[in-house]
């Protein structure tokens, strides 16, 4: 997969629109089951017509630009993880448009001219609630009309789970309630956050305790104690997340791993959140203090 970054009002690189494509549009935070319906439809159309399967997304979230006084947005899939998901789905080219105040002022007509047509799009696929252009004035109906004679448009209708729309918002609400075990039915897999062990770990019996600094762009579940899985260098360990804390703007986790004897210092850790087990998290700040309490619950 080739990733091309675009910043308005700079000209789009000539190579970006060098081949006809089916273009999927959306922010795609989470790349959840609903998003995959859009992406798979675009991929199928591209393969049928012999076009490239391309995606255009945006970064940062429009909320951070339109409402700068509010707390910064946190993501289900920060940009590097989102790129991985697109690659796994077979995307040929990923266009990441930097969302800026100038871009937010672009009219719906100018958006179509400067992006959809400039990228040589022959077919556009998006969800029923997709909006574009200044103040979101463009929608799938206006896009369909604008595409007449220029490009086809496929609108993916609402995808539901138990009569509820599958959405990034619904997943965030589950995380806020600690219902991480319900997330896979919407996301397609357990919720995942990534970080790195930034201090020497401590061992107690057959358990290792690690403190993991999490990328600040990840959205964390509500405070509490959780059963998790931790993947380190391809090996998966059962674990308990006992503590979530934030120093400055850097979130960190205290995680207890069962039968993990590897050297984890400075290693990347992928945490999968499996089940909320208790509301009161451990309040100690030192791993050694925690170990002395011998609270081994795995």
TORZA-717028 format. One record per residue: residue in three letters; x, y, z of N, C-alpha, C in turn. Coordinates in steps of 0.2 Angstrom, whole numbers, plus 2048, in hexadecimal, padded with zeros to 3 digits. Last residue first. Layout:
<rs>
ALAXYZXYZXYZ
...
</rs>
This chain:
<rs>
UNK7E97BD8C27E87B98BB7E77B28BD
UNK7EC7C48CD7E57C28CC7E47BE8C5
UNK7F57C88DA7F67C58D37EF7C28D2
UNK7FB7D38E37F57D28E07F57CF8DA
UNK8067D58EC8057CE8EA7FE7CE8E7
UNK80B7E18F18047DF8F38027D88F1
UNK8177E28EA8177E08F18107DE8F4
UNK8137E78DE8157E08DE8157DD8E6
UNK8117F48E180B7F08DF80D7E98E0
UNK81D7F98E38187F98E98127F48E7
UNK8237F78D68257F38DC8207F38E2
UNK81C8018CF81B7FA8CD81D7F58D3
UNK81580F8D681B80B8D58198048D4
UNK8088148D980C8178D38128138D1
UNK7F880E8DD7FF80E8DE8038118D8
UNK7EB80B8DB7ED8128DB7F48138DC
UNK7E27FF8D07E78008D57EA8078D5
UNK7D08048CD7D78028CB7DC8038D1
UNK7C17FE8CF7C68028D37CD8008D1
UNK7B97F68C77B87FD8C67BE8018CA
UNK7BD7E78BE7BC7EB8C47BC7F28C3
UNK7BD7E28B17BC7DD8B77BB7E18BD
UNK7BA7E18A07BB7E68A67B97E18AC
UNK7C47D98947BE7D98987BF7DE89E
UNK7CE7DC8897C97D68897C37D788D
UNK7D87E587F7D37E58857CE7E0885
UNK7E87E287B7E17E18797DD7E187F
UNK7F77EB8787F27E987D7EB7E887A
UNK8077E98728007EA8707FB7E7875
UNK8167F18758117EC87880A7EE875
UNK8277F28718207F487081B7EE872
UNK8347F387E8307EF8798297F2877
UNK83B7F988883B7FC8828377F987C
UNK83B7E989083D7F089083E7F3889
UNK8397DC8918347E088E8367E788D
UNK83F7CC8908417D389183D7D888E
UNK8347C08968387C389183A7CA893
UNK82B7B989D8327B98A08367BD89B
UNK81B7B78A281F7BB89D8267BC8A0
UNK8117B18A98167AD8A68197B18A0
UNK8067BF8A88077B88AA80C7B48A6
UNK8087D08AB8087CB8A68097C48A9
UNK8007DF8B08037D88B28027D38AD
UNK8027F08AC8007E98AA8047E38AD
UNK7FE8008AD8027FB8B17FF7F48AF
UNK80080C8A07FC8068A38018028A8
UNK7FE81E89D80281789E7FE8128A1
UNK7FE82D8937FA8278967FF821897
UNK80383C893806836892802830896
UNK8028498977FD8478927FF84088F
UNK8058488A780584D8A280084B89D
UNK8018388A880683D8AB8078428A5
UNK7F482D8AC7F68328A77FB8378AB
UNK7F081C8AE7F28228B17F48278AB
UNK7E980D8B37EA8128AD7EB8188B0
UNK7EC7FD8B97EC8048BA7ED8088B4
UNK7EC7EF8B67EA7F18BD7E97F98BD
UNK7E87E48AA7EA7EB8AB7E77EE8B1
UNK7EE7D48A97EA7D88AD7EC7DF8AC
UNK7F17C789C7F37CC8A17ED7D08A4
UNK7F97BB8927F37BD8967F57C289B
UNK8037BF8848027BD88B7FC7BF88E
UNK80A7BA8758047BD8788047BA87F
UNK8177BF86A8147BB86F80F7BE873
UNK81C7C98618187C385E8167BF863
UNK8217D386A8257D08658227C9863
UNK8137D287481A7D487481E7D086F
UNK8037D58788077D287380E7D5873
UNK7F87D18857FE7D68838027D287E
UNK7E77D28897EC7CE8867F27D3884
UNK7DE7D58997E17D78927E57D288F
UNK7D27DA8A47D67D48A17D87D689A
UNK7D37E98AE7D17E58A87D57DF8A7
UNK7CD7F58B87D27F08B87CF7EB8B2
UNK7CB8078B57C98018B77CF7FB8B6
UNK7C58158AB7CA8128B07C780C8B3
UNK7C081089A7BF8148A07C48118A5
UNK7CC80E88D7C680D8907C6811897
UNK7D481B8837D58168887CE81488B
UNK7D981F8737D48208787D481A87C
UNK7EA82586E7E582086F7DF822874
UNK7F382F86E7ED83086A7E882A86A
UNK7FD82C8767F88308797F2831874
UNK80281B8778028218737FC825875
UNK80781788880281688280381C87E
UNK81380E89181181588E80D814888
UNK81180289D81180389580F80A894
UNK81A7F98A88167FF8A78178018A0
UNK8177E88AD81A7ED8A98167F38A9
UNK81B7DA8B68187E08B781B7E58B2
UNK81A7C88B581E7CE8B38197D58B3
UNK8197B98BE8167BF8BB81B7C58BA
UNK81C7AF8C681D7AE8BF8197B48BB
UNK8247B98D28227B28D18227B18C9
UNK8267C88CB8247C58D18217BE8CF
UNK8307D48C382D7CE8C382B7CC8CA
UNK82F7E48BA8317E08C082D7DA8C0
UNK8387ED8AD8327EA8B08347E68B6
UNK83E7FD8AA83F7F68AC8397F38AF
UNK83480789F8388068A58397FF8A6
UNK82B80789483080D89583580D89B
UNK8247FE8888267FE88F82C803890
UNK81880687E81E80487F820803886
UNK80880287580D807879814803879
UNK7F780286F7FF80086E803805872
UNK7E87FA8707EC8008717F37FD871
UNK7D97F386A7E07F286B7E37F986C
UNK7CA7E986C7CD7F086C7D47EF86E
UNK7C87DA8627C97DE8697CC7E4868
UNK7BE7DC8537C47D98577C47DD85E
UNK7B47E384E7B67DD84A7BC7D984E
UNK7AD7ED8547B37EE8517B67E984C
UNK7A17E78587A17ED8547A77EE850
UNK7A57DC86079F7DC85B79E7E2857
UNK7B07E18687B17DD8627AB7DC85D
UNK7A97E88737AC7EC86D7AD7E7867
UNK7A67E287E7A17E38797A37E6872
UNK7B07E28867AF7DB8847A97DC87E
UNK7B17EF88B7B67ED8857B47E6882
UNK7A97F98927A67F288F7AB7F0889
UNK7AC8058987B07FF89A7AD7F8897
UNK7A58108937A280C8987A680689B
UNK7AE81488A7AD81888F7A9815895
UNK7AD8098817B380A8847B280E88B
UNK7A080C87C7A180687F7A8806884
UNK7A281887679E81887C79F81187F
UNK7AB81486B7AD8198717A9819877
UNK7A280D8647A78098677AA80E86D
UNK79981786079681286479C80E867
UNK7A281F85879F82285E79C81C863
UNK7A481684D7AA8188527A781B858
UNK79680B84B79A81184A7A081284F
UNK789802846790801848793808846
UNK77980684D77E80884878580684A
UNK76F7F98547737FF85577880084F
UNK7697ED8527657F38517687FA853
UNK7747E485476E7E485976B7EB858
UNK77C7EE84977D7E884E7787E9853
UNK77C7F483877A7F483F77C7EE843
UNK78180082D7827F982F7817F9836
UNK77880B82177A80982877B80282A
UNK77F80981077A80A81577C80881C
UNK78A81080678980B80A78480D810
UNK7898167F67878187FC786812801
UNK7938197E878F8147EC78F8167F3
UNK7948217D97948227E079081C7E3
UNK79F8247CA7998217CE79A8227D5
UNK7A38337C27A582D7C679E82A7C9
UNK79D83B7B77A483B7B97A78357BD
UNK78F8397B579483A7AF79B83A7B1
UNK78D83F7C578A83D7BF78E83F7B9
UNK7928447D179683F7CD79383D7C7
UNK78984D7D678F8507D479384B7CF
UNK7808447DB77E8487D678484B7D2
UNK78783E7E57858397E078383E7DA
UNK78A8487EE78F8457EA78D8417E4
UNK77D84B7F27808507EE78684D7EA
UNK77B83F7F97778417F477A8467EF
UNK78583F80378583A7FE78083B7F8
UNK78A85180578884A808787845802
UNK79086080A79085B80578E855808
UNK79286881578C86981178B86480C
UNK79B86882079886281E79286381A
UNK7A187582079B87382579786D823
UNK7A78728117A68778167A087581A
UNK7A986080D7A986780B7A786B811
UNK79E8528117A585580F7A485C80E
UNK79884381A79884A81879F84D816
UNK79083481B79683781979583E817
UNK78682B81E78783182278D835820
UNK78882081678282481578282A818
UNK79981E81179481C81578E821814
UNK7A081C8007A081F80779981D80B
UNK7A981C7F17A58187F67A681B7FD
UNK7AA8207E07AB8227E77A681E7EC
UNK7B381E7D17AD81B7D57AF81D7DD
UNK7BD8247CC7B88227C77B281F7CB
UNK7C98307D07C482B7D27BE82A7CD
UNK7D48387CE7D28337C97CD82E7CB
UNK7D78417D77D983B7D97D78357D4
UNK7CF84C7D37D784C7D27DA8457D3
UNK7C38487D77C48487D07CC8487CF
UNK7C48497E57C18437E27C38437DA
UNK7CC8567E67CE8507E97CB84A7E5
UNK7C78617DF7CE8617E17D085A7E4
UNK7B985E7DD7BE8607D77C585F7D9
UNK7B485C7EA7B38577E47B88587DF
UNK7B78687F07BA8617F37BA85C7ED
UNK7B08717E97B78717E87BA86B7EB
UNK7A386D7ED7A586D7E67AC86D7E5
UNK7A38707FB7A28697F87A48687F1
UNK7B187B7FF7AA87A7FD7AA8737FA
UNK7BC87C80C7BB87A8057B4878804
UNK7BF87E8197BB8838167BA88180F
UNK7C787481E7C08748207BC87981D
UNK7D38778187D08728157C8872817
UNK7D78828217D688381A7D287E816
UNK7D887B82D7D388082C7D1882825
UNK7DB8698287DD87082B7D787582A
UNK7DF8598287D985D8297DC86482C
UNK7E985281B7E98568217E385A822
UNK7E48438147E384A8147E484D81A
UNK7EB83580E7EA8388157EA840814
UNK7E88288047E982F8047E683280B
UNK7EE8198007EB81D8057ED824805
UNK7EC80D7F37EF8137F57EB8167FB
UNK7E77FF7F57ED8017F17F08077F3
UNK7E27F58037E27FC8007E87FD7FB
UNK7E17E980A7E27E98037E27EF7FF
UNK7DF7E88177D97E88137DA7E880B
UNK7EB7EB81C7E97E481D7E37E3818
UNK7EC7F981A7F07F48167EE7ED816
UNK7E37FD8237E17FE81C7E67F9818
UNK7E97FA82F7E37F782D7E17F7826
UNK7F580282E7F57FB82E7EF7F782C
UNK7EE80F82F7F280D8297F3805828
UNK7EA80E83C7E580E8377E880C830
UNK7F680E8437F28088437ED80883E
UNK7FA81C8407FE81683E7FA80F83E
UNK7EF8248457F082383E7F581D83C
UNK7E581B8527EA82084F7EC81F848
UNK7D68158547DC8138507E081984E
UNK7CF81C85D7CF81585D7D5812859
UNK7D682B8647D482785E7D481F860
UNK7D283B86A7D583586B7D2830866
UNK7D384D8687D08468667D4841867
UNK7D58588757D785586F7D484E86E
UNK7C786187C7CD85D87D7CF859876
UNK7C48718747C286B8777C8867878
UNK7C987C86C7C987D8737C7876877
UNK7C787885F7CE8788627CE879869
UNK7BD8738557BC87585C7C2874860
UNK7C38708487BD8758497BB877850
UNK7CE86884B7CF86F8487C9873848
UNK7C985E8527CF8618557D0868852
UNK7BF85984A7BD85C8507C3860853
UNK7C585283F7C285983E7C185D845
UNK7D484A8447CD84A8447CA851843
UNK7E284F83A7DF84C8407D784C83F
UNK7DD84582C7E18458337E384C834
UNK7D383A8227D68408247D984082B
UNK7D38308137D18318197D583881C
UNK7D08268057D282D8077CF82E80E
UNK7D68187FC7D281B8027D5822803
UNK7D480D7EE7D78127F27D38157F7
UNK7D88017E37D48027E97D78077EE
UNK7D88047D17DC8047D87D68057DD
UNK7CE7FA7C67D18007C97D57FF7CF
UNK7C77EF7C17CE7F07C07D17F67C2
UNK7BA7ED7C57BB7F27BF7C37F27BD
UNK7BB7E47CF7B77E27CA7B97E77C3
UNK7C47EB7D87C67E47D57C27E37CF
UNK7BB7F57DC7C27F77D87C47F07D5
UNK7B07EF7E27AF7F37DC7B67F47D8
UNK7B77E97ED7B47E57E87B37E97E1
UNK7BB7F57F37C07F07F17BD7EC7EC
UNK7AF7FB7F77B47FE7F37B97FA7EF
UNK7AA7F18007A67F37FA7AB7F67F5
UNK7B47F180A7B37EB8067AF7ED7FF
UNK7B27FE80F7B87FD80C7B87F6807
UNK7A57FD8147A780280F7AD80080B
UNK7A77F381D7A27F38187A37F7812
UNK7B07F98267B27F38217AD7F281C
UNK7A880182D7AD8048287AF7FF823
UNK7A27F883579E7FC8307A37FF82B
UNK7AC7F283C7A87EE8377A47F2832
UNK7B97FF83C7B57FA83F7B17F683A
UNK7C480883D7C48038377BF7FD839
UNK7C78118467C580B8497C6805843
UNK7C281E83C7C581D8437C2816845
UNK7BE82282F7C081B8307C381A837
UNK7BB82D8277C082E82C7C382782E
UNK7B982B8157B782A81C7BD82C820
UNK7B78238057B88298097B6828810
UNK7BF81A7F87BB8197FE7BD81F803
UNK7C08197E77C281D7ED7BD81C7F3
UNK7C68117DA7C08117DE7C38147E5
UNK7D08197CD7CF8157D37C88157D5
UNK7DD81B7C07D681B7C27D48177C9
UNK7EC8237C47E981D7C27E181D7C4
UNK7F182E7C97F482C7C37F18267C0
UNK7F08377D47EA8367D07EC8327C9
UNK7FD8367DA7F78347DE7F18337DA
UNK80683C7D28068347D27FF8327D6
UNK8058497D48038467CE80283F7CE
UNK7FF84E7E480584C7E08028487DA
UNK7F585C7E57F58557E67FB8537E1
UNK7FB86C7EB7F88687E57F98607E7
UNK7F58737FA7FA8717F67F786C7F0
UNK7ED8798047EB8797FD7F08767F8
UNK7EC86880A7E886D8067EC874808
UNK7F785B8097F586180D7F2866809
UNK7F884A8097F684F8067F485580A
UNK80283B8087FF84080C7FE846808
UNK7FF82B8048018318017FE836805
UNK80581A804802820808804826805
UNK80380B7FC8068117FC8028177FF
UNK8047FA800800800800804806800
</rs>
